[in-house]
């Protein structure tokens, strides 16, 4: 109650007191004659009551006057409007008529105490209370209670305010905040908000997870302390320009590295925007960021895979083109050296000729091994798996990594007998090459005799095969040892490597059902250990062909089909002494011979030929002459498609890879003879290609 209201209340009480004094005969309490005085007092009382009622009715809140028994004595017009009742309905009734049953039940004792010990009191501020209208509907309210002392006793004046609109706004705001919190908590992006000074004001669970800081730990701290980012490429720390972002003159880099609390780095995409009030005033900045490490890793792996496919296609093509002349070179050298050994020389040659021929043969053998390694790592079918000889694969991998190793360390092989493992040879070879190259790069150049890279194979626990690549290099610091298999983590300088090598190795080994671990005792180099399941006993056993002596004297008719003249000439030269040899440059001509009734004990057929391929030749032959199809042995030079490789893996016929030595060729012919007698019909082809004859 304000001062004016208190003054009018006092005047009203004085007027009432005067009227009561006159009415009781106490005329000496007032000056002048009783009649005029009484009239003046009555007029004063009426005027005071009128002024008081005007004040009550002009109040924006419902004003209700109670006596000390809690009975309504007076009320204003706003009370009638708010409660939907007249003065006659409310005057004389208890305060209980104005509040809900729930409020009365909860506060009855407090109201009784208040009536006996009146004091200023506010209700509905810290807790919500409801008043009740005449129609029993309810509304939220705030009530201010003020005691007034009079000669008649204590009166209580209640100012009742309908706060329904404010409560609805507060409820809507809370609902909005709850929806916002639910949205922020459920999205997959990290969200972080700051004020204009750069202090964190909000952080969702994803942001907590990515940064390593909880919401409580982050709020109030500078954003640069919580959200630590560095350049994606240079890895230099980057500041978040909060002040510039707030006025729209700067932006954050779309991609960066987030350095988490534990030092772990993530590749993120990020964006930022100012936070504005409805008036347009900027009050802060919001940062949204997403972990794209897996996405970037996949993109890099796809790019790397595309490069590997292109490189593999190129390598396979090169290998195929080299294999044909190399096969002729090696085979003819074998024939020449054999002839020089078996027959007396009609012409005296220098003694060094044997050494020269031997050196040429060894050089050709080195080329053969390189081509073989290229073929191994160029196979594009990453899904196929079979028994893999890990020691042979380690040999191939070491040869491919030789240039990295030879200037840094000696390569030592510590091999115990181990069974084969089931794997994709090319993918497992990628793991071995990567680990050997990493071992070499951990050793400084220039002191190769003082350092070593040791390749170890042994049988480990549960019958698994253990392959270890151990180096005597600088080792890996303990603080980063647990992170070396993380995508994009690398200690190499910028531009050297992508940080994906060991991550890819880990993925390949895991997909093979194995595990890869690392040890790096301080100052004692590093050891990577790969554990792989072994092939089940008996699964990789093969039928051993009869020895050369057992087959000696068996003369056969042999058809050789190869589009390379040098290879045809070499094979014919190598086999003519023991067999009857017929050669053809294309599969159509060979097929025509068989269609015309000619039969062969052995058919040596190249796989990749420009017109009818060896596979097409075999498929047609399987339909028209199954017995002859069973006598086909495939000669392969590489450059296979995935379908070609799958066919060769599934076909029962023997295969011989170019280049090959004479003794291997002769043994191969014998193996085809052994398989064909007795004959088991070959599987029919899935599709019969159109037969194409030369004009």
Beta strands, then each sheet from edge to edge (+ up, - down):
strand 1: 62-66
strand 2: 72-75
strand 3: 121-123
strand 4: 129-132
strand 5: 138-150
strand 6: 153-162
strand 7: 190-195
strand 8: 200-203
strand 9: 228-230
strand 10: 237-238
strand 11: 255-259
strand 12: 265-276
strand 13: 282-291
strand 14: 386-388
strand 15: 410-415
strand 16: 421-423
strand 17: 452-459
strand 18: 465-471
strand 19: 515-519
strand 20: 526-532
strand 21: 557-561
strand 22: 580-584
strand 23: 602-606
strand 24: 632-636
strand 25: 655-657
sheet 1: 2+ 1- 6+ 5- 3+
sheet 2: 2+ 1- 6+ 5- 4+
sheet 3: 8+ 7- 13+ 12- 11+ 9- 10+
sheet 4: 14+ 16-
sheet 5: 15+ 17+ 18- 20+ 19-
sheet 6: 22+ 21+ 23+ 24+ 25+
end
